[in-house]
Amino acid sequence: MFESLTERFEKSFKLLKGQGYITEVNIAETLKDVRRALLDADVNYKIAKSFTDSVKEKALGRDVLTAVSPGQLMVKIVHEELTELMGSENEEINLKGNPAIILVAGLQGSGKTTFSAKLANFLKNKKNKKALLVAGDVYRPAAIDQLNVLGEQIDVEVYSDKETKKPVDIAKKAVKHAREMGHEVVVVDTAGRLAIDQEMMDEISALKKALNPQETLFVVDAMTGQDAVKTAKAFNDRLDYEGVVLTKMDGDTRGGAALSIKSVVNKPIKFVGVGEKVDALDVFHPERMANRILDMGDIVSLVEKAQEQFDEEEARSMQKKIAKDQFNFNDFLKQLQQIKKMGNMKDLAGMIPGMGKAMKNVDLEEDSFKGIEAIIHSMTAKERENPQIIDGSRRKRIAKGSGTSITEVNRLIKQFSETRKMMKSLKGGKSKMMNMMKGLR
């Protein structure tokens, strides 16, 4: 996410030399490079120029403290401007209503159906709300089947009516059903449509008028850059929606849509899709996103993800084991499984300050831990509890049983030993973490 932009910004800040004041002379090349970086990220020219003009105005003549270099001060100013550009603060989804109705709109192929399921899963697990999914796409039969499959995965009811051909009628019946069955939120998936398709735009407008939803969310593929922004404006002119959802953010190395949409349509980005799994949905926080763009990490989000997976009592128990040097392969396996639930490994590593650049060429696939788990599962219960007894003959048997090589088994045992020491000392920093992650591949 934002990989290209992060690199370009880093190079831009290095151009700023000297101490004391930031002047028009020493800032000129940096701002020119920042503007180029934004344009290359597919940010609209007017927005890029306005951004750099604002940075220049705030930076000129500002004293540079002795402990801070001009480049560091520029990072701070750019961070403030990026945060403002993307909306300043997070705007939560409106769930007031009985039931609250959320209408999902967007182009064909933007990921509306998947997002609808992700949102229902989010409402269920993070907001403790009983949600109802509504299959309102009557033009693509596979959409109804897809939503039913996704609903089954997340254990959320899906309302569909293949006999009715009018989305407005289906949605009205669904809301009535929701009230009768005690659903607190109704998420209405709709057909994909083009802004130039008058008939389809009339239909989504009629849906909004009939349902009077608390939220109309516009879903758009972040990877389409400026096209996403233009489409967002065309839909907003007609629908006046409450928020934007950017899908496929995990594949967007440029970030033009995220940086431009708020300025163009004056509507907040509320969610970002960061993967294909039903739990791969993040609430959008402008400041946290600015942190990640500038490779300052996103510790708050990382901690939140960890808190969702780690039980406090279990964490205390683990701390005691670590302190007594009793951390074993059973504990190691349990930790791996909890980490896997937190999300994509490379994305998680990027939340650690300074790790984005370090992780650039590290290949961490979703199944990175497959081989490790196979090796641990091939150990006996005694071996998992007492790693020190695993000698040469045992390593040979474990390698054969796990379908790996002795080299891989040796590497894991060595890595486990180093991890154990690191956890006990609670020291090491970025370099040790990098070595640990490389060793886990």
N, C-alpha and C positions, 0 to 999 in steps of 0.2 A: 504494500500500500504506500503510495507516494514516494517510492524508491528513487525515481529519477529526480523529482523536485528536491528531495532531501539532499542528494549529492550536489545539485547545482547551487543550492543555498549555501552549503558548506564552503564551496569554492568561492562564492561571491564575498562572503564575510572575510575570507583570507586576503582579499584585495585591499581591505581597509588597513592602512599602516599609520604609524605615528601615535603620539600620546597627546594629552591635553584636551583640545577641542575637536569636535567633528565639524569640518568646514565644507563649503561647496566644492572645494578643490579635491579634498581627500575622500569625499563621499561619492563623487560623480561616477567613477568606474564601477563601484559596488552597486549603486542603484541601477545603472544601465544593465549590469549582469543579472540583478534580481528581476528586472522587467523582462529580460530575455528568458529567464528561467520560468516565469509565469506564462509567457506566451507559448513556450515549448510544452508547458503543462496543459495547453489548450484552454487557457483563460482568455476571456474576451479582452481585446486591446484596450478599450476604454477603462475597464476594471483594473487591468494591470497598470496603466498609467496613473489612474486615480490613487491606486495603492501606493506606488512609489512616491508620488507627490506628497501624500500624507506622511509617509515615513520620513521623507526629507524635511518636511515642515517641523516634525516633532524632534528630529535628530539635530538639526543645525544649531550650533552654539551651545549645545548641552554639555556641561562639564563631565569629563571622564574621570571618575574616581581613581586614585592611585592603585587600588587593588583590582581595577577593572580595565581591560583593554578596549579601544574603540570598537573592535570586532564584537566583543562580548556585549557592549552596550547596544550595538546594532541588532544583535540577536534578540535582546529584550524588547526593543521597539518593534521589530518585525513580528515577534510573537504576539504582542498586544494588537497589532494591526490585523494579523491573520485571524485571531480570535474574534475581533469585531467583524471582519469580513464574512465569517461563517455564522454570525448570529449572536456573538457575545456569550449568551447563556443557553443552557439546555431548556427546551420547552416541552413539558410533559404532555402526554396524550390525555385528552379530556374523556373521563369515564363517568361523568355525571349523567344520569338518565336511568329510566326504568323500562326497558334495558337501555344501556348506552349503545348507540348504533355507529358503526364505523364502516364507511363506504370506501372500497378500494378501487381506484381507477388507474388507467395507464395504457401505454402502447401494447401491441401484440408482441409477445416474447420478452417483455420487461421483467417477468418473474412475479406477477401479481398473485397467482394461485399459490405458489410456494411461500411468498411473503405472508399471505392470509393465514396459512397454517402456522408459520413461524410466530406471527403475532398472537394467534390463539394460544399457542404453547407458552409464549411470554406472559400473557395475561393469566394463564392458569398457574404457572410456576412462580412468577415474580410478583404478580399483583393479587394472587389468591382469588381470582374471579372465575366464575363459571361461564364459559364462552360457548357460543353457537356459531358454527361456520355455515355460510349460505352459498350454495353453488348457483350463482347468478349468470354464468356464461352459458347461454342456451345455443350458441352457434358452434361451439367446439365440444362435441360429446366427450372427448377425452379429458376435458377440463373437469367435468363432473366426477369421472372415475378417478382422476388424479387427486382431487380434493378428498374424496372418500378414503382413498388409500392413506393419504397424509393424516386425515382425521383419526383413522384407526391407529396409526403410529403413535399419535400424541394423546390418544384416549379422549378426544373431543368430538361431540356429536356434529354431524353434518346434515343440514337440511337441504334436500333436493327434490325437484318435481319435474321429471322428464316429460310429463304430459302437457304442462303449461309452457307456452312459448313466449310469454311476456315477462321479462325480468322484474318489472314493477309489481306484478301480481305475485310472483314467487317471493319477492322480498317482503311484501306486506303479510303474506301467509306465514313467513318465517318469523317475523317480529311477533305476530299473534301467538305462534307456537312457543316462542321464547318466553313470553309473559306467563303462559300457562304452565311451562315446565321449570320456571324459576331461573332462567339464564340471565346473567347480569350484563353480558356484553354480546352483541350480535355483529359478526364480521362478515360483510357482504362482498364476496368476490364477483367481479364483473368481467365481461368480455373485453378483449383488447380492441382498441379503436384508434384510428388516425384523426388528428385534429382537423384534417381537411374533409373528413367523412361527415357531412352534415347530418345525415340520418342517425348515425351512431352517436354523435355528440348530442343530438336532441334527446336520444334515449338516456344517456347518462345524466343529462340535466333533469329529465323527468324523474329519474330515480332519486336524485338528490331532493327535488321538490316534494316528492311523495313521502320520503322517509324522514326528511329533516334531521339528518344525522348529526351527532355531536362532532364527528370528525370525518372529513373527506380527505383521504390520503392519496397523493399522486405518486405512483411507483415508476421509477425510471432506471435504466441501466447506466451506472456511473461510467462505464467504459466508452460510452458514446460521446463523452466530452461536451463540446459546444452544441451538438445536436440535441443532447439531453436538456440543455438550458433553454434552447429555442422551443422545444416541445413543452417543457414545463410552463413557459410563458403563455403559449397558445392555449393550453388546458386551463391555466389559471384565469385567463381572460374570460373564459366561458363558464368555468365551474366555481371560481373563487374558493379554492380548497384551503384546508387549514394547515397542511404540512406535506413535506416531501419525504419519500423513502428512496434512498440510493441502494440499488442492488449490485451485486458483483464487485463490491469495493475491494475485496481481497485480490482481485485481478487487475485493479486499476493502479498502475505505477505512476500515472501523471497527476490526476486529481483535479482536473479542470472543472468538472461538474460540481464537486463539493465546494470549491473555492468561489464559484460564480453564481450559483443558483439563488442564494439569499439576496444578493445585490440586484439581480434581474427581476425576480418575482416578489421579493419582500415577504417571503414565507419561510418559516424555519425548516431545516432538515430535522426530522424527528427520529428516524431509524436508519441504520445502514446494515445491509446484508453482507456477511463476511465469510460465506461458505455455503455449501449445499445442504448441510444437515439442518434439521428442524430447530436446533438450538443456536444456530449460527446467525444470531440477530443481536445487534448492539444498539443501545440508546445512543443518540448522537450528542456528544458534548463538545462544543466548539473549542474550548480551551485545551481539552485533552488531545483533540485532533491536531491543534497547533503544536503542542508538545511533540507529537509523533512526527510531524512534518520536519521539525527542527532537530530530530534525533535526541530529544530531551526525555524520551520515554513516556510512559503512561502508568505510573505506579498505582494510582488510585484505581484504575480499571483492573489492573493485575490483581490487586488485593481483593477487590470485589469478586472477581472470578474465583479466586482461591477460597474466599469465605463461603461461596456457594457450595463448594465441594468438600471442604475440610470441617470435620466435626471437632468442636472445642475440646471435649473430653478425650477424644482420640489423640488430638494434638498434644495435650498435656502428657498423656501416656507415652507418646512417641518421644517427647522431650526428655522424659525420665530415662527411657531406654538409650537415647543418644548419650546422655550424661554418664550413664553407667557402662558405655561402650558395649551395649547389648543389641544394637541395631543389626538385624539380620536380613537374609534374602526374602523372607516373608514380608517384612516391613517394607523393603525396597520395592517389591512387586506391588504392594498396596499403594505406595506413593506414586508409582508409575501409572497405575490405573486411574488414580484421582487426577493426576496431571493431564492425562489423555482426555478426561471429561471437560477440562477447562477450555479446550479448543486447539487450533492449529499451532504446532510448536514454534514455527518461525514467527508467527504473528505474536505469540506470547513473549518470545525473546525480544521482539521489537519494542515491547512495553518497558523494557529495562533501559534506563538512560545510557546512551552511548552504544547500545548493543545493536541498533539498526544497521549501522555501517559494518560492524564486526561480523554480523550474521549474513551479510550480502552474498558471499560465495559458499556459505555452509548449506548443504543440501539436507533439509530435514523434512522427509516425507511424512504423510499422515500415519503410515505403518512403520515408522522408524523403530518402534519398540517391539516389533513382531519377533525378531530373532532373539532379543533379550528375554522376552516372556517364554519363548520355547525352551531356552537354556534353563531358566529357573524352574519351569514345570518338569524338566527332565531330571532334576535333583530329587533325592529322597528327602523325606521330612526332616531327618536328622541333619542332612547336609545343608538344607535351607536355614535351619536353626543354628548350626555351627559351621560357618563357612571355612574356618581354619582347618577342618579335617579333610577338605577336598584336595587330595593328592593327585599325582600323575595318572594313576589307573582310573580314579574316579572321574577325572577330567575327560579321559578318553571315552569312558562309558557315556557321560553326559553329552559330549559332542555327537556321538553316534545316535543317541536317543532323540536329540533335538534337531538332527539333520543339519548341523553346523560343523565347523572345523575346530580342532583343538586350539588354533590361534584365536578364534573368536571367543571361545570359552575362557582362555587365559586373559584375553583383553577385558572381558566383562568382570572377571574376578579381581583383576588389578584395578579396574575403574571403580568397582564397588568398594575396594579397600581405600582408595583415595577419597571417594565420596564420603565414606564413613569418617575418615580423619577430618575432612573439611567441615562436615556437619557438627562434629564434636568441638572443633576449634571456633566455628562460626566466623571464620576469616577467609580471605582469599580474593574477593572481588571479581572483576570482570574476566581476567585472564584465566582463573581457575574454572569459572563457570563455562567459558568457551571450551576449555580442554575437556570438561566433563561432557558437554553436549556433543563435541566431536567424537569423543570416545563412545558415546551411546549410539552412534549411527550404525 
